Amino acid sequence: MGTYTLIIKVILLIVLTYLIYNTIKYIQQSKSIEKSVVKMFSATEHSYKARKEMEEARRLEDGNQEKKSFIYKLDLMIERSGLRKKVHFLNTEVYIGLTIVIASLGFILVSSITGIWLLGAVIVMATVIGAYAIIYILSGIAYEKVDETILPFVNILENYSGTNDDIVSILGKTYPYLENPLREHIEDFYNEVNSSGDVTRAFRNLEVKIENERFKEIIRNLEICSRHEANYQEIIKDTRVTLMDYLEAKQKRKAIIKQGRIEISMSIGLCSVMISMFTGFVPNLFNILINSPVGNAILLYCIIVLGICLWNIISFDKKGW
């Protein structure tokens, strides 16, 4: 009976794979479907740009707001991760749609092959967490790059501010010596000012693009100076002192974060050892958990706890950002 069941599952998997392959092939060959897909992506891109323009207008009226919608927060994370530079059609709508499609296919495939819906639910959870983790981690990498570049940025700013009192010109001379992502965002700022002439709006947009409190503080100070014709060099000198204190504290915080991750990892490892030992006392433990409602609930709880622990390992230093 078990052999027949396995054969049926393998046949179903082959048929499903064949159907997916032919569907993709048909979509590639069909111009009408291709046009529909292009139209759908265009609609999502239009929605993304409309949200962006609305937020820019709101920032000009009320300044930068801490409270933002979930969709717009995802917009910012995708942009800060740098993925839109590589995948131009990627926006929040596409990101959510792809995540739902992949999670659904994973659930159907795994549940069909194994006959265990709980494993399908694990795939769904892993897909959602994984998709979010990608943009989260890439945003974190970009944040770290800004942190590494910010001190050279301040030093170059100070050098040019000694001979020039036009902040746009100073930043225009500064960005070629920087590394990405700071370089490209300051270049965008410089080009925006030259095309629109609106310095305040360009500063507000620059502040939003980079999720780094030290950088945001520098940009806010420069924007205030540009409106009141203050001494840029003095402001930048004070900024450097604050920045040096921050970088020193950051090194100490990194050691604490590393220790925290080690402790969480050790806890997960210890739990795995205990489960293995317990399985030795109850040989059919896995079958009992899989084939009973109470066992399913216990497994689901354990999977959620494991997911939270793994997420904490990844995002342990989120508050340091």
PADOZA-801818 format. One record per residue: x, y, z of N, C-alpha, C in turn; residue in three letters. Coordinates in pm, whole numbers, padded with zeros to 5 digits, always signed. Layout:
% residues N
XYZXYZXYZAla...
END
This chain:
% residues 321
+00084-00122+00000+00000+00000+00000+00087+00125+00000Met+00192+00123+00085+00283+00238+00092+00354+00263-00038Gly+00391+00155-00111+00461+00168-00241+00370+00232-00344Thr+00242+00188-00349+00146+00246-00443+00124+00395-00417Tyr+00114+00431-00290+00095+00572-00251+00213+00656-00299Thr+00334+00603-00279+00454+00675-00322+00457+00693-00473Leu+00419+00589-00547+00418+00596-00694+00318+00702-00741Ile+00200+00705-00677+00096+00804-00713+00146+00946-00689Ile+00215+00965-00575+00268+01098-00542+00374+01143-00642Lys+00461+01049-00681+00566+01080-00780+00503+01117-00914Val+00399+01042-00954+00328+01071-01081+00263+01208-01075Ile+00199+01239-00961+00136+01370-00944+00238+01483-00953Leu+00356+01461-00893+00463+01561-00898+00509+01584-01041Leu+00526+01474-01117+00570+01484-01258+00465+01559-01341Ile+00338+01524-01319+00228+01589-01393+00224+01739-01360Val+00236+01771-01232+00231+01911-01189+00348+01990-01248Leu+00468+01930-01244+00586+01995-01302+00567+02018-01452Thr+00510+01917-01521+00485+01927-01665+00386+02040-01696Tyr+00280+02048-01613+00179+02153-01633+00239+02293-01612Leu+00321+02308-01507+00384+02437-01480+00477+02476-01594Ile+00555+02378-01643+00648+02404-01754+00574+02449-01879Tyr+00467+02378-01912+00390+02412-02033+00317+02544-02019Asn+00272+02574-01897+00206+02703-01874+00303+02818-01897Thr+00426+02805-01842+00529+02908-01862+00564+02921-02010Ile+00577+02807-02078+00610+02807-02221+00499+02875-02302Lys+00372+02847-02265+00259+02907-02335+00255+03058-02315Tyr+00284+03101-02191+00287+03245-02161+00393+03316-02244Ile+00510+03251-02258+00619+03309-02337+00581+03323-02484Gln+00504+03226-02535+00469+03226-02677+00345+03311-02707Gln+00263+03334-02606+00138+03408-02627+00160+03558-02609Ser+00138+03633-02714+00157+03779-02710+00052+03847-02624Lys-00072+03796-02627-00180+03859-02550-00152+03849-02400Ser-00103+03731-02357-00070+03714-02215+00048+03801-02178Ile+00146+03807-02270+00264+03891-02246+00224+04037-02227Glu+00129+04083-02313+00081+04221-02302+00009+04243-02168Lys-00068+04142-02126-00140+04153-01998-00043+04162-01881Ser+00064+04081-01888+00164+04083-01781+00234+04218-01777Val+00271+04270-01896+00336+04402-01904+00244+04510-01850Val+00115+04501-01885+00016+04598-01838+00003+04593-01686Lys+00005+04470-01630-00006+04453-01485+00114+04515-01414Met+00236+04488-01467+00356+04546-01407+00355+04699-01418Phe+00304+04750-01530+00295+04896-01549+00201+04958-01447Ser+00090+04887-01420-00008+04937-01322+00053+04941-01182Ala+00129+04836-01145+00192+04835-01013+00299+04944-01002Thr+00370+04968-01112+00473+05072-01112+00410+05211-01099Glu+00296+05229-01166+00223+05356-01156+00177+05379-01012His+00127+05272-00948+00083+05281-00809+00200+05316-00718Ser+00316+05255-00742+00437+05281-00663+00479+05428-00675Tyr+00482+05480-00798+00523+05619-00820+00424+05717-00760Lys+00294+05683-00765+00191+05770-00706+00209+05779-00554Ala+00238+05665-00489+00263+05665-00344+00385+05750-00311Arg+00489+05736-00393+00613+05809-00370+00590+05960-00380Lys+00516+06002-00482+00486+06145-00500+00401+06198-00385Glu+00306+06116-00340+00218+06156-00229+00299+06177-00101Met+00393+06083-00074+00478+06094+00045+00572+06214+00036Glu+00624+06242-00083+00711+06359-00102+00635+06488-00074Glu+00512+06495-00124+00428+06613-00099+00398+06629+00050Ala+00371+06516+00117+00341+06518+00261+00463+06564+00341Arg+00583+06518+00299+00706+06557+00369+00731+06707+00357Arg+00700+06762+00241+00720+06906+00220+00627+06988+00310Leu+00505+06935+00331+00408+07007+00414+00432+06987+00563Glu+00456+06861+00604+00460+06828+00747+00598+06783+00796Asp+00697+06773+00705+00827+06718+00745+00822+06566+00745Gly+00933+06504+00776+00938+06357+00779+00860+06303+00897Asn+00770+06209+00869+00684+06150+00972+00734+06011+01009Gln+00733+05981+01140+00773+05848+01185+00669+05743+01145Glu+00541+05783+01150+00433+05689+01122+00411+05679+00971Lys+00438+05561+00915+00420+05537+00772+00340+05409+00754Lys+00272+05398+00639+00194+05278+00612+00287+05159+00589Ser+00234+05038+00610+00312+04915+00592+00364+04905+00449Phe+00277+04940+00351+00315+04932+00210+00430+05027+00180Ile+00422+05150+00232+00527+05247+00205+00658+05207+00275Tyr+00649+05146+00393+00769+05097+00460+00839+04990+00376Lys+00758+04903+00314+00816+04802+00225+00878+04868+00102Leu+00810+04972+00050+00868+05050-00062+01008+05097-00027Asp+01022+05156+00091+01150+05211+00135+01254+05101+00153Leu+01213+04988+00213+01308+04878+00235+01360+04821+00102Met+01269+04805+00006+01310+04753-00126+01405+04849-00194Ile+01375+04980-00183+01462+05080-00245+01598+05084-00175Glu+01596+05081-00041+01722+05088+00035+01806+04961+00018Arg+01741+04849-00011+01815+04724-00030+01897+04724-00159Ser+01859+04813-00252+01931+04821-00380+01876+04725-00485Gly+01769+04649-00451+01715+04551-00546+01652+04617-00668Leu+01592+04736-00649+01527+04803-00762+01628+04847-00868Arg+01751+04866-00829+01855+04904-00926+01888+04785-01016Lys+01871+04663-00961+01902+04542-01038+01778+04483-01104Lys+01663+04489-01034+01536+04438-01088+01441+04558-01096Val+01439+04625-01210+01372+04755-01222+01220+04748-01201His+01160+04633-01232+01014+04623-01217+00971+04587-01075Phe+01068+04565-00986+01033+04522-00850+00980+04638-00768Leu+00860+04620-00716+00802+04714-00620+00724+04633-00517Asn+00659+04699-00424+00592+04627-00315+00484+04532-00365Thr+00403+04577-00462+00296+04492-00514+00352+04365-00578Glu+00458+04380-00659+00521+04265-00724+00584+04173-00619Val+00651+04234-00521+00717+04158-00414+00616+04073-00337Tyr+00504+04133-00297+00400+04059-00222+00339+03951-00311Ile+00311+03984-00438+00252+03887-00531+00342+03766-00552Gly+00471+03790-00575+00566+03679-00595+00577+03592-00470Leu+00578+03657-00353+00586+03582-00227+00466+03491-00210Thr+00346+03542-00239+00223+03463-00227+00224+03345-00325Ile+00266+03370-00450+00269+03264-00552+00368+03154-00512Val+00490+03193-00474+00592+03094-00437+00550+03015-00312Ile+00493+03086-00213+00448+03019-00090+00335+02920-00120Ala+00242+02959-00208+00129+02870-00243+00177+02747-00318Ser+00266+02767-00416+00320+02652-00490+00398+02559-00398Leu+00476+02618-00307+00552+02537-00211+00460+02454-00122Gly+00351+02517-00076+00255+02447+00010+00191+02330-00065Phe+00148+02355-00189+00081+02250-00269+00176+02133-00298Ile+00299+02166-00340+00397+02062-00375+00434+01977-00254Leu+00471+02043-00145+00517+01969-00026+00403+01889+00036Val+00284+01949+00045+00169+01878+00103+00130+01758+00017Ser+00139+01774-00117+00104+01664-00208+00203+01550-00199Ser+00331+01584-00193+00436+01481-00192+00439+01406-00059Ile+00434+01481+00051+00449+01419+00185+00317+01375+00245Thr+00207+01440+00204+00077+01411+00266+00062+01475+00402Gly+00157+01562+00439+00156+01627+00571+00137+01778+00550Ile+00020+01828+00584-00010+01970+00559+00080+02061+00642Trp+00124+02010+00758+00206+02090+00848+00340+02128+00782Leu+00396+02033+00706+00522+02062+00635+00499+02169+00527Leu+00380+02164+00466+00344+02268+00369+00335+02404+00436Gly+00279+02407+00559+00270+02532+00636+00408+02584+00672Ala+00501+02492+00700+00639+02531+00730+00702+02599+00608Val+00676+02543+00489+00729+02603+00365+00672+02744+00345Ile+00543+02761+00373+00481+02894+00360+00549+02993+00454Val+00566+02952+00581+00629+03040+00680+00774+03071+00639Met+00846+02967+00593+00986+02986+00552+00996+03080+00432Ala+00900+03071+00340+00899+03158+00221+00876+03303+00260Thr+00776+03325+00346+00744+03462+00389+00861+03524+00466Val+00915+03448+00563+01028+03498+00642+01150+03519+00553Ile+01174+03422+00462+01289+03432+00372+01282+03552+00281Gly+01161+03576+00223+01143+03690+00133+01168+03822+00206Ala+01115+03832+00329+01135+03954+00407+01281+03967+00451Tyr+01341+03852+00487+01481+03852+00534+01576+03903+00425Ala+01545+03872+00298+01633+03915+00188+01643+04067+00183Ile+01527+04136+00181+01532+04282+00172+01581+04343+00305Ile+01550+04275+00415+01594+04322+00547+01747+04317+00557Tyr+01805+04204+00520+01951+04186+00529+02023+04279+00431Ile+01970+04289+00308+02033+04379+00210+02026+04525+00256Leu+01914+04563+00320+01903+04698+00376+02006+04718+00486Ser+02025+04613+00569+02124+04620+00676+02266+04633+00623Gly+02295+04561+00513+02429+04571+00451+02451+04714+00400Ile+02346+04771+00336+02357+04909+00287+02378+05005+00403Ala+02310+04978+00516+02325+05062+00637+02470+05059+00685Tyr+02527+04939+00690+02666+04924+00736+02763+04996+00642Glu+02735+04989+00514+02821+05058+00417+02818+05209+00438Lys+02698+05261+00469+02686+05405+00498+02765+05440+00623Val+02753+05354+00727+02827+05376+00851+02978+05381+00826Asp+03025+05293+00735+03168+05288+00705+03214+05409+00623Glu+03120+05467+00546+03155+05577+00455+03132+05714+00517Thr+03058+05719+00627+03009+05847+00678+03122+05936+00731Ile+03225+05876+00792+03336+05957+00844+03419+06018+00730Leu+03458+05940+00628+03524+06002+00511+03438+06110+00446Pro+03304+06087+00444+03211+06185+00388+03220+06318+00463Phe+03220+06310+00597+03229+06431+00681+03364+06501+00660Val+03472+06422+00649+03605+06480+00630+03614+06556+00497Asn+03561+06496+00390+03564+06561+00258+03475+06686+00259Ile+03358+06675+00325+03269+06792+00338+03342+06909+00404Leu+03414+06879+00510+03484+06985+00583+03591+07051+00494Glu+03662+06970+00418+03766+07025+00329+03708+07123+00228Asn+03595+07084+00166+03536+07170+00064+03460+07289+00124Tyr+03407+07273+00246+03331+07382+00308+03423+07498+00350Ser+03554+07473+00357+03648+07580+00392+03667+07679+00279Gly+03638+07637+00156+03661+07725+00039+03533+07757-00037Thr+03419+07705+00010+03294+07722-00064+03179+07733+00035Asn+03083+07822+00010+02968+07837+00100+02836+07794+00035Asp+02844+07727-00082+02725+07675-00149+02718+07524-00124Asp+02622+07481-00043+02615+07341-00001+02591+07247-00118Ile+02516+07289-00218+02491+07205-00335+02622+07180-00410Val+02699+07286-00427+02829+07274-00493+02925+07187-00411Ser+02921+07204-00279+03007+07123-00189+02975+06974-00204Ile+02845+06942-00199+02804+06802-00211+02832+06748-00352Leu+02821+06835-00452+02851+06796-00590+02998+06758-00607Gly+03085+06825-00534+03229+06794-00540+03265+06675-00451Lys+03180+06647-00352+03209+06543-00253+03176+06403-00304Thr+03059+06384-00370+03012+06249-00398+03103+06164-00487Tyr+03182+06223-00582+03269+06135-00663+03373+06058-00581Pro+03404+06106-00461+03505+06040-00378+03446+05937-00281Tyr+03315+05919-00286+03248+05828-00193+03218+05694-00260Leu+03178+05596-00177+03138+05465-00228+02986+05453-00217Glu+02929+05363-00297+02785+05337-00289+02751+05266-00158Asn+02628+05286-00104+02515+05357-00164+02516+05508-00143Pro+02608+05561-00060+02610+05704-00030+02635+05786-00156Leu+02725+05739-00238+02761+05813-00359+02641+05834-00451Arg+02569+05725-00482+02459+05736-00577+02345+05822-00524Glu+02320+05817-00392+02210+05896-00336+02245+06046-00333His+02370+06079-00302+02409+06220-00303+02416+06272-00446Ile+02455+06186-00539+02453+06224-00681+02310+06251-00726Glu+02214+06165-00681+02072+06188-00712+02025+06323-00656Asp+02069+06354-00532+02037+06482-00470+02088+06597-00557Phe+02214+06588-00598+02277+06694-00678+02203+06713-00811Tyr+02169+06604-00877+02097+06611-01004+01955+06665-00986Asn+01890+06627-00875+01754+06675-00848+01753+06826-00827Glu+01850+06879-00752+01858+07023-00730+01881+07096-00861Val+01971+07043-00943+02001+07107-01071+01884+07105-01168Asn+01799+07001-01157+01685+06992-01249+01562+07066-01197Ser+01542+07066-01063+01421+07128-01007+01447+07262-00940Ser+01568+07282-00888+01600+07405-00816+01546+07409-00674Gly+01479+07301-00630+01419+07295-00497+01515+07223-00401Asp+01596+07300-00329+01698+07242-00240+01634+07171-00121Val+01532+07233-00063+01466+07176+00056+01405+07040+00024Thr+01334+07032-00088+01272+06905-00128+01378+06798-00153Arg+01487+06836-00219+01595+06741-00248+01657+06689-00118Ala+01674+06777-00019+01729+06736+00111+01634+06637+00180Phe+01504+06667+00177+01405+06578+00240+01406+06440+00174Arg+01413+06436+00042+01417+06309-00030+01544+06231+00001Asn+01655+06302+00010+01783+06238+00044+01778+06178+00184Leu+01716+06249+00276+01707+06202+00415+01628+06071+00424Glu+01523+06059+00343+01437+05940+00346+01506+05820+00281Val+01583+05844+00177+01642+05734+00099+01739+05649+00180Lys+01808+05708+00277+01909+05635+00353+01865+05621+00498Ile+01847+05495+00541+01802+05467+00678+01923+05459+00770Glu+01975+05576+00806+02089+05583+00896+02077+05712+00977Asn+02058+05698+01108+02028+05814+01192+02141+05918+01191Glu+02266+05871+01187+02379+05966+01184+02376+06047+01055Arg+02353+05979+00944+02347+06048+00815+02228+06144+00811Phe+02112+06099+00861+01993+06184+00863+02019+06312+00943Lys+02088+06296+01056+02119+06412+01140+02208+06512+01065Glu+02308+06460+00995+02398+06547+00916+02319+06622+00810Ile+02233+06550+00739+02153+06611+00631+02058+06716+00686Ile+01995+06687+00801+01904+06786+00862+01980+06914+00900Arg+02100+06896+00958+02182+07012+00996+02224+07094+00875Asn+02262+07025+00768+02304+07095+00646+02186+07170+00583Leu+02068+07106+00589+01950+07170+00530+01913+07297+00608Glu+01923+07292+00741+01895+07410+00824+01997+07519+00795Ile+02124+07480+00783+02231+07577+00750+02206+07644+00616Cys+02157+07567+00520+02133+07622+00386+02024+07728+00387Ser+01931+07718+00483+01822+07816+00492+01861+07940+00570Arg+01959+07926+00661+01995+08037+00749+02136+08090+00727His+02201+08039+00621+02337+08084+00585+02434+08074+00704Glu+02427+07961+00775+02516+07938+00889+02653+07890+00841Ala+02744+07875+00937+02881+07833+00905+02885+07680+00893Asn+02899+07630+00769+02900+07485+00746+03018+07418+00816Tyr+03133+07482+00814+03254+07420+00867+03241+07393+01017Gln+03182+07488+01090+03164+07470+01235+03067+07355+01264Glu+02959+07350+01189+02860+07244+01206+02923+07108+01179Ile+03003+07099+01073+03066+06971+01035+03169+06927+01139Ile+03242+07023+01197+03340+06990+01303+03269+06929+01424Lys+03157+06990+01464+03079+06938+01577+03025+06798+01544Asp+02984+06780+01419+02931+06651+01375+03036+06542+01385Thr+03162+06576+01349+03268+06477+01354+03291+06426+01497Arg+03287+06516+01593+03307+06477+01734+03199+06377+01776Val+03073+06409+01745+02961+06320+01778+02975+06186+01708Thr+03019+06191+01583+03034+06070+01503+03142+05979+01559Leu+03252+06036+01602+03362+05956+01660+03316+05884+01787Met+03237+05954+01869+03182+05892+01991+03089+05775+01955Asp+03008+05796+01851+02915+05691+01806+02991+05568+01757Tyr+03094+05587+01675+03170+05475+01620+03242+05396+01730Leu+03288+05466+01831+03354+05398+01944+03252+05313+02022Glu+03133+05369+02044+03027+05295+02115+02978+05177+02032Ala+02980+05195+01899+02934+05089+01810+03022+04964+01820Lys+03151+04984+01831+03243+04870+01844+03213+04790+01971Gln+03182+04860+02080+03147+04791+02205+03015+04716+02190Lys+02919+04780+02119+02788+04718+02100+02799+04592+02014Arg+02890+04594+01917+02909+04477+01830+02950+04354+01909Lys+03037+04374+02009+03082+04263+02093+02964+04204+02172Ala+02875+04292+02222+02758+04247+02298+02663+04170+02206Ile+02642+04222+02085+02553+04159+01988+02604+04020+01949Ile+02735+04011+01928+02796+03882+01892+02773+03779+02002Lys+02789+03822+02126+02767+03732+02240+02621+03688+02247Gln+02529+03781+02220+02386+03749+02221+02351+03646+02115Gly+02407+03659+01997+02381+03563+01889+02436+03424+01924Arg+02552+03422+01987+02611+03294+02028+02521+03225+02129Ile+02467+03301+02225+02380+03244+02328+02251+03187+02268Glu+02191+03262+02172+02069+03213+02106+02098+03086+02028Ile+02210+03083+01955+02249+02965+01877+02272+02844+01968Ser+02335+02868+02082+02359+02759+02178+02228+02705+02233Met+02131+02794+02257+01999+02751+02308+01929+02662+02205Ser+01936+02701+02076+01875+02620+01970+01943+02484+01961Ile+02077+02485+01968+02152+02359+01962+02119+02267+02080Gly+02105+02324+02199+02072+02246+02319+01933+02184+02307Leu+01839+02261+02253+01702+02208+02232+01704+02090+02135Cys+01785+02101+02029+01796+01992+01930+01850+01866+01995Ser+01951+01880+02081+02009+01764+02150+01905+01699+02242Val+01829+01783+02314+01727+01730+02406+01617+01655+02331Met+01578+01709+02214+01475+01641+02133+01526+01506+02085Ile+01653+01502+02042+01713+01376+01997+01716+01273+02109Ser+01751+01318+02229+01756+01227+02345+01616+01176+02379Met+01518+01267+02371+01380+01229+02404+01326+01128+02303Phe+01366+01144+02174+01324+01051+02069+01375+00911+02097Thr+01491+00901+02163+01545+00771+02199+01457+00697+02299Gly+01391+00771+02388+01302+00711+02488+01165+00677+02427Phe+01122+00757+02328+00992+00733+02263+01019+00716+02112Val+01041+00592+02066+01081+00567+01926+00983+00621+01821Pro+00854+00618+01849+00754+00661+01751+00708+00805+01775Asn+00792+00883+01838+00753+01020+01875+00713+01103+01753Leu+00793+01097+01647+00765+01179+01528+00631+01142+01466Phe+00603+01012+01455+00476+00967+01397+00358+01011+01483Asn+00378+01006+01615+00271+01049+01708+00241+01197+01688Ile+00347+01278+01676+00329+01423+01659+00265+01456+01525Leu+00303+01381+01420+00251+01409+01286+00105+01367+01272Ile+00067+01258+01335-00064+01197+01308-00171+01227+01414Asn-00145+01322+01502-00248+01359+01601-00263+01511+01606Ser-00386+01560+01630-00408+01705+01637-00323+01773+01745Pro-00312+01708+01862-00230+01766+01970-00084+01771+01928Val-00037+01663+01863+00101+01660+01813+00127+01767+01710Gly+00029+01789+01620+00040+01895+01519+00053+02032+01585Asn-00027+02052+01691-00023+02181+01762+00114+02202+01827Ala+00169+02094+01887+00301+02102+01951+00408+02133+01847Ile+00403+02062+01734+00501+02085+01627+00492+02227+01574Leu+00368+02275+01553+00348+02410+01501+00406+02513+01598Leu+00381+02492+01727+00436+02582+01830+00588+02582+01826Tyr+00649+02463+01816+00796+02452+01811+00853+02521+01689Cys+00784+02506+01575+00831+02569+01450+00826+02720+01462Ile+00717+02772+01521+00705+02918+01539+00815+02971+01630Ile+00839+02900+01741+00946+02942+01834+01081+02939+01765Val+01107+02834+01685+01233+02823+01611+01247+02939+01512Leu+01136+02970+01443+01139+03083+01349+01171+03214+01418Gly+01112+03236+01537+01138+03359+01613+01285+03366+01655Ile+01338+03251+01701+01480+03247+01743+01573+03277+01626Cys+01545+03216+01510+01629+03241+01392+01620+03386+01348Leu+01498+03442+01357+01481+03582+01319+01557+03674+01414Trp+01558+03640+01543+01632+03721+01640+01782+03716+01614Asn+01831+03602+01566+01973+03592+01532+02005+03688+01418Ile+01915+03695+01319+01936+03783+01203+01924+03930+01243Ile+01819+03961+01322+01784+04102+01347+01825+04150+01486Ser+01919+04082+01547+01956+04115+01686+02003+04259+01701Phe+02067+04313+01596+02120+04449+01605+02031+04553+01538Asp+01904+04519+01518+01810+04613+01451+01803+04746+01524Lys+01803+04742+01658+01790+04867+01734+01915+04953+01723Lys+02023+04888+01678+02145+04966+01660+02148+05040+01529Gly+02050+05011+01443+02051+05075+01311+02005+05220+01322Trp
END
